[in-house]
Amino acid sequence: MRTNHSFYYLFVKSGAGVVGLLSILVFTRIMRPDEYGIYAMLLSALGICYAIFFQWLSQGLGRFYTQELEGNAALIATTHVGFMRAMLFSLVLWGLAMLSLPESPNRHWLWYLPPLVFSYAWYELNLRIANASMQPALYGYISFSKAGLGLLVGGVLYFFMGLHGIFVGLIFSAIVTPLFWMRSWWRALKSSPVDKAVFRKFLAYGLPLALTVTLTLVVDVSDRFLIAVLLDAEQAGLYAASYDLVVQTMGFVVAALYLATFPALVQDVESNNSKSIATGMARYSTLLFATNVPLLVLFVALAGNISAVAFGVPFRASATQLMPVIAFGVFVGAFKIHFFDVVFQLGHKTAQQIAPALLTAVLNVLLNLWWIPKYGIVGAAYATLGAFLAGCLASATMAARVMPLSWPATDFLKISIAGLSMYLLLACIDGFNGLFALILQVLTSLSLYAALILALNVAEVRRSLSIPRTRKNEKQ
């Protein structure tokens, strides 16, 4: 069941991921680096504001939806009230901030921040309902439609309105797509009074997570703001484009595995099935490692050709330098955020996530302030990697106190051998350039990697593949 859901979510997230990659490809060709810098920084501000004001609602809904099977109407009613209060509170703070900010050439872009945040929070809330309901198809329809519509509307409007058109497209797509796909669900929902006990559970569970996510976002986005201050908006745009490409590619795979695994792990925790929890976490760690290793190898070995194919000319030289370092940082960060931090969530110890997240955020800012003036935007990439390494180690140490974790060391070694073999193959065919060469390099190396995973029988994959055949033969 979990494996099937992993493939479902991998498939549906792939669609949105491809559109996200296409957005980067298009935007880095039609925008100037300084425009992309403004675009990236405003989206970063969106992420931070969402994490502070709305993330707790989404996390709480996802955590308690499945165990409140008889009271989902009250759960949604409570979520609705929390959503409206968060909107009002954040709008007041935004107004005060706008009154206190001095005039600047880019100040007017902040008028887009409230509608961007509110529309994105609405979109994420609907995605969380689809995920908690274990409906990967519905999740895919919403996410893919939003990504595609945002690119289409924003790309077209850019030629008439400039950067304003991109933001209008993002807001429009985030509002319309959930309304379309979830309209029957919302109509069927019965009215219910607010449940104060549920609201308190949301706060107790979600607020520490929101703080943790906010601190994690500091690692993800503070570098581009610091680059803009210490260097300029153009350098921030160059850095953001490379970072976004790596995160879009590696991030959607990790997100798919998390979305497929977390609801099932929650059910195991609620039923006190310790054996299933241990087995599920071990399988999850293997999947996480096995899917991220080949992506890491591709970004390290093919950085030059990926840059030439994916980016416009002004972005290519910096992307070739940045992507390998960023890929290592995202690889380490994936284990911190989507594995070790999951332990705290399952054990209802979300407050314990704060210390490692705070360490990661503070260290990232300090390293950025130190290395950006000395090494430029490459220094920012190394700062992110260093911060995630320290944070991952801290999270792993603390997570072991919450829940015993068993590591499939043999499988990790086999995966590493397959990844090293893949890298050596790419090193031999690295001299070819262009889109056709990149497709051939990716397909050839991934085929070798998959063959070695099968030959080395990672996580007993051969047994898993033989089960459907056995069942088919029994039916015949």
C-alpha positions in Angstrom: 0.0 0.0 0.0 2.7 2.5 1.0 4.9 1.5 -2.0 1.9 2.0 -4.3 1.2 5.4 -2.7 4.8 6.4 -3.2 4.6 5.7 -6.9 1.3 7.5 -7.1 2.7 10.6 -5.4 5.9 10.3 -7.3 3.9 10.3 -10.5 1.6 13.2 -9.6 4.4 15.3 -8.1 6.4 14.6 -11.2 3.9 16.5 -13.3 4.0 19.6 -11.1 7.8 19.2 -10.9 8.2 19.2 -14.6 6.0 22.3 -14.9 8.1 23.9 -12.2 11.3 23.1 -14.1 9.7 24.5 -17.3 8.9 27.7 -15.4 12.6 28.1 -14.5 13.6 27.4 -18.0 11.1 30.0 -19.4 11.6 32.6 -16.8 15.4 32.6 -16.9 15.1 33.2 -20.7 12.5 36.0 -20.6 13.6 37.8 -17.3 16.8 39.7 -16.6 18.8 38.4 -13.6 17.8 41.4 -11.5 14.1 40.7 -12.3 14.5 37.1 -11.4 16.1 38.3 -8.2 13.1 40.4 -7.2 10.8 37.5 -8.2 12.8 35.0 -6.1 13.0 37.3 -3.1 9.2 38.0 -3.1 8.5 34.2 -3.3 10.9 33.7 -0.5 9.0 36.3 1.6 5.8 34.4 0.7 7.3 31.2 2.0 8.4 32.8 5.3 5.0 34.5 5.8 3.1 31.3 5.1 5.3 29.3 7.5 4.8 31.9 10.3 1.0 32.5 9.9 -0.5 29.4 8.2 1.8 26.4 8.4 0.5 25.4 11.8 -3.0 25.0 10.4 -1.9 22.8 7.5 0.3 20.7 9.8 -2.4 20.3 12.3 -5.0 19.3 9.7 -2.7 16.7 8.2 -1.8 15.2 11.6 -5.3 15.0 13.1 -7.5 14.5 10.0 -7.3 10.7 9.8 -7.9 10.1 13.5 -10.9 12.4 13.6 -12.9 10.4 11.2 -16.2 11.1 12.8 -15.5 14.8 13.4 -14.0 16.0 10.2 -16.7 18.7 9.8 -15.7 20.2 13.2 -12.1 19.8 12.2 -12.6 21.8 9.0 -14.8 24.4 10.7 -12.0 25.0 13.3 -9.5 25.2 10.5 -11.6 27.8 8.7 -11.8 30.0 11.8 -8.1 29.7 12.3 -7.4 30.6 8.7 -9.5 33.8 8.9 -7.8 34.8 12.1 -4.4 34.2 10.7 -5.3 36.3 7.6 -6.5 39.2 9.8 -3.5 39.1 12.1 -1.0 38.9 9.3 -2.7 41.7 7.3 -2.5 44.0 10.3 1.2 43.3 10.7 1.9 43.8 7.0 0.1 47.2 7.2 2.3 48.3 10.1 5.4 47.1 8.3 4.5 49.0 5.2 3.9 52.2 7.2 7.3 51.9 8.9 9.4 50.9 5.8 11.2 53.8 4.1 10.7 54.6 0.4 12.8 52.5 -2.0 12.7 51.6 -5.7 11.4 48.1 -5.0 9.0 48.8 -2.2 5.9 48.7 -4.4 6.4 44.9 -5.0 5.4 44.3 -1.4 1.8 45.1 -2.3 1.7 41.7 -3.9 2.7 39.9 -0.7 -0.7 39.6 1.1 -2.6 38.2 -1.9 0.3 35.9 -2.7 0.4 34.6 0.8 -3.4 34.2 1.3 -3.9 32.5 -2.1 -1.0 30.1 -1.5 -2.3 29.3 2.0 -5.7 28.4 0.5 -4.0 26.2 -2.1 -1.9 24.4 0.5 -4.9 23.8 2.7 -6.7 22.0 -0.1 -3.6 20.0 -0.9 -3.4 18.9 2.8 -7.0 17.7 2.8 -6.4 15.6 -0.4 -3.2 14.1 1.2 -4.8 13.4 4.6 -7.8 11.8 2.8 -5.2 9.5 1.0 -6.4 10.7 -2.5 -3.1 11.1 -4.5 -5.0 11.5 -7.8 -6.9 14.6 -6.4 -3.6 15.9 -5.0 -2.1 15.5 -8.4 -4.9 17.3 -10.2 -4.7 20.3 -7.9 -0.9 20.6 -7.9 -0.4 20.0 -11.6 -3.2 22.4 -12.6 -2.0 25.1 -10.4 1.6 24.8 -11.7 0.5 24.7 -15.3 -2.1 27.5 -15.1 0.4 29.8 -13.2 3.0 29.3 -15.8 0.6 29.9 -18.7 -1.2 32.9 -17.3 2.0 34.4 -15.8 4.1 33.8 -19.0 1.5 35.4 -21.2 0.8 38.4 -18.9 4.6 39.1 -18.6 4.7 40.3 -22.2 1.9 42.9 -21.4 2.6 43.7 -17.7 6.2 42.7 -17.1 6.9 41.2 -13.7 3.5 42.2 -12.5 2.0 39.6 -14.8 4.0 36.8 -13.2 2.6 37.6 -9.8 -1.0 37.9 -11.1 -0.7 34.5 -12.7 0.5 32.9 -9.4 -2.3 34.4 -7.4 -5.0 33.5 -10.0 -3.8 29.9 -10.3 -3.6 29.3 -6.5 -7.2 30.5 -6.1 -8.9 29.0 -9.1 -7.5 25.4 -9.2 -8.6 24.3 -5.7 -12.0 25.9 -6.2 -12.4 23.8 -9.4 -11.2 20.4 -8.1 -12.5 20.6 -4.5 -15.9 22.2 -5.2 -17.9 19.0 -4.7 -16.0 18.3 -1.5 -16.7 21.7 0.0 -20.3 21.6 -1.0 -20.8 18.2 0.7 -19.2 19.3 3.9 -21.8 19.8 6.7 -21.7 22.9 8.8 -20.3 22.4 12.3 -19.4 24.5 15.3 -15.8 25.2 16.1 -14.2 22.7 18.4 -12.0 24.5 20.9 -10.3 21.3 21.9 -9.2 20.7 18.3 -8.0 24.3 18.1 -5.8 23.8 21.1 -4.4 20.6 19.6 -3.7 22.5 16.4 -1.8 25.1 18.4 0.2 22.6 20.5 1.1 20.5 17.6 1.4 23.0 14.8 3.1 26.1 16.3 6.4 24.4 17.1 6.3 22.9 13.6 5.6 26.3 12.1 8.6 27.8 14.0 10.8 24.9 12.8 9.6 25.4 9.2 10.3 29.1 9.4 13.8 28.5 10.7 14.4 26.0 7.9 13.2 28.6 5.4 15.8 31.0 6.8 18.4 28.5 5.6 16.7 28.3 2.2 16.1 31.9 1.5 18.2 34.2 3.8 21.1 33.7 1.4 19.4 35.4 -1.5 18.4 38.4 0.7 21.9 38.7 2.1 23.4 38.4 -1.4 21.1 41.3 -2.5 22.3 43.4 0.4 26.0 42.5 0.3 26.2 42.3 -3.5 23.2 43.2 -5.6 19.8 41.9 -6.9 21.4 40.5 -10.1 23.7 38.2 -8.1 20.7 37.2 -6.0 18.9 36.3 -9.1 21.8 34.2 -10.4 22.0 32.3 -7.2 18.2 31.8 -6.8 17.8 30.3 -10.3 20.4 27.6 -9.6 19.0 26.9 -6.1 15.4 26.7 -7.4 16.3 24.2 -10.2 18.0 21.8 -7.8 15.2 22.1 -5.2 12.5 21.7 -7.8 14.2 18.5 -9.1 15.2 16.8 -5.9 12.5 18.4 -3.8 9.5 16.9 -5.6 10.9 13.3 -5.2 11.4 13.8 -1.5 8.0 15.4 -1.1 6.3 12.5 -2.9 7.9 9.9 -0.6 7.0 12.0 2.5 3.3 12.5 1.4 3.0 8.7 0.7 4.6 7.6 3.9 3.5 10.0 6.6 -0.2 9.2 6.8 0.5 5.5 7.1 3.2 6.1 9.8 0.6 8.1 11.7 -1.8 5.2 11.7 1.0 2.9 13.0 1.7 5.3 15.8 -1.9 5.6 16.7 -2.3 1.8 16.9 1.0 1.5 18.9 2.4 -0.9 16.2 6.1 -0.5 17.1 7.2 -3.2 14.6 5.4 -1.6 11.7 6.8 1.8 12.7 10.4 0.5 12.7 9.9 -1.3 9.4 8.2 1.7 7.8 10.9 4.1 8.9 13.7 1.8 7.7 12.0 1.4 4.3 11.4 5.1 4.1 15.1 5.9 4.8 16.1 3.4 2.1 13.7 5.0 -0.4 14.9 8.5 0.5 18.5 7.5 0.0 18.0 5.5 -3.1 16.0 8.2 -4.9 18.2 11.1 -4.0 21.6 9.5 -4.7 21.1 9.4 -8.5 19.8 13.0 -8.6 22.8 14.1 -6.6 25.2 12.4 -9.0 23.5 14.0 -12.1 23.9 17.5 -10.7 27.5 16.9 -9.7 28.6 15.1 -12.9 26.5 17.0 -15.5 26.4 20.5 -14.0 27.8 22.2 -17.2 25.5 20.5 -19.6 22.4 20.9 -17.4 23.2 24.7 -17.1 23.5 25.0 -20.8 20.2 23.3 -21.5 18.1 24.7 -18.6 19.2 28.3 -18.3 19.4 31.4 -20.3 22.9 32.6 -21.2 23.3 35.1 -18.3 22.7 32.3 -15.7 24.8 29.5 -17.1 28.3 30.2 -15.8 27.3 30.7 -12.2 24.9 27.7 -12.3 27.8 25.4 -13.4 29.7 26.4 -10.2 26.7 26.5 -7.9 24.6 23.4 -8.6 27.0 20.6 -7.4 27.4 22.4 -4.0 23.7 23.2 -3.7 22.8 19.6 -4.6 24.9 18.3 -1.7 23.2 20.8 0.6 19.7 19.7 -0.5 20.6 16.1 -0.2 21.7 16.5 3.5 18.7 18.8 4.2 16.3 16.2 2.8 17.3 13.8 5.5 17.1 16.4 8.3 13.7 17.8 7.3 11.9 14.7 5.8 13.4 11.9 8.0 14.7 13.0 11.3 12.2 15.7 11.9 9.4 13.2 11.1 10.4 11.3 14.2 9.5 14.4 16.3 6.2 14.7 14.6 5.3 11.1 15.1 6.3 11.2 18.7 4.3 14.4 19.5 7.7 16.1 20.4 7.5 18.8 17.8 9.0 21.4 20.2 12.2 19.4 20.2 12.6 20.2 16.5 13.2 23.9 17.3 16.8 23.6 18.7 18.3 21.9 15.6 16.4 24.2 13.3 17.6 27.2 15.2 21.2 26.0 15.1 20.9 25.5 11.3 19.4 28.9 10.7 21.8 30.9 12.9 24.8 29.0 11.5 23.6 29.6 7.9 23.3 33.4 8.5 26.7 33.6 10.2 28.4 31.6 7.4 26.7 33.7 4.8 27.9 37.0 6.4 31.4 35.6 6.5 31.7 33.8 3.1 29.6 36.0 0.7 31.9 39.0 0.9 34.9 36.7 0.5 33.7 34.1 -2.1 30.6 35.7 -3.6 27.5 33.5 -4.4 29.6 30.3 -4.3 30.2 31.1 -0.6 26.5 31.2 0.0 26.1 27.7 -1.4 28.8 26.4 0.9 27.2 28.2 3.8 23.9 26.3 3.1 25.8 23.0 2.9 27.6 23.6 6.2 24.5 24.7 8.0 22.5 21.6 6.9 25.3 19.3 7.9 25.4 20.7 11.4 21.6 20.7 11.6 21.2 17.2 10.3 23.7 15.9 12.9 21.9 17.7 15.7 18.5 16.4 14.6 19.7 12.8 14.3 21.2 12.9 17.8 17.9 14.3 19.3 15.6 12.1 17.2 17.3 8.9 18.5 16.1 9.9 22.0 12.5 10.1 20.8 12.3 6.9 18.8 14.8 4.1 18.3 15.9 4.0 14.6 17.5 1.1 12.8 19.6 1.9 9.8 19.7 -0.5 6.8 23.5 -0.1 6.5 23.9 -2.9 4.0 21.3 -1.3 1.6 23.0 2.1 2.0 26.3 0.6 1.0 24.8 -1.1 -2.0 23.1 2.2 -3.1 26.4 4.0 -2.7 28.1 1.5 -4.9 25.4 2.0 -7.6 25.8 5.8 -7.3 29.5 5.7 -7.6 29.3 3.4 -10.7 26.8 5.9 -12.2 29.2 8.8 -11.6 32.1 6.9 -13.2 30.0 6.2 -16.3 29.0 9.9 -16.6 32.6 10.9 -16.2 33.4 8.9 -19.3 30.6 10.5 -21.4 30.9 14.0 -20.0 32.3 15.6 -23.1 29.0 15.6 -25.0 26.8 18.7 -24.8 23.3 19.7 -25.8 19.8 18.6 -25.1 20.0 15.3 -27.0 23.3 14.5 -25.2 21.8 15.3 -21.8 18.8 13.0 -22.4 21.2 10.2 -23.5 23.5 10.8 -20.5 20.6 10.8 -18.0 18.9 7.7 -19.5 22.1 5.7 -19.8 23.3 6.5 -16.3 19.9 5.9 -14.7 19.6 2.6 -16.5 22.9 1.5 -15.1 21.9 2.7 -11.6 18.5 0.8 -11.8 20.2 -2.3 -13.1 22.7 -2.3 -10.2 19.9 -1.7 -7.6 18.2 -4.7 -9.0 21.4 -6.8 -9.2 22.4 -5.9 -5.7 18.9 -6.6 -4.5 18.5 -3.4 -2.5 15.7 -3.7 0.1 14.9 -7.1 -1.4 13.6 -5.4 -4.5 13.7 -8.6 -6.5 11.3 -10.2 -4.0 8.9 -7.2 -4.3 8.9 -7.5 -8.0 8.3 -11.2 -7.9 5.2 -11.0 -5.7 2.8 -9.5 -8.4 4.0 -12.3 -10.8 3.3 -15.0 -8.3 -0.2 -13.6 -7.6 -0.9 -13.5 -11.3 0.2 -17.1 -11.8 -2.0 -18.2 -8.9 -5.0 -16.6 -10.5 -4.3 -18.4 -13.8 
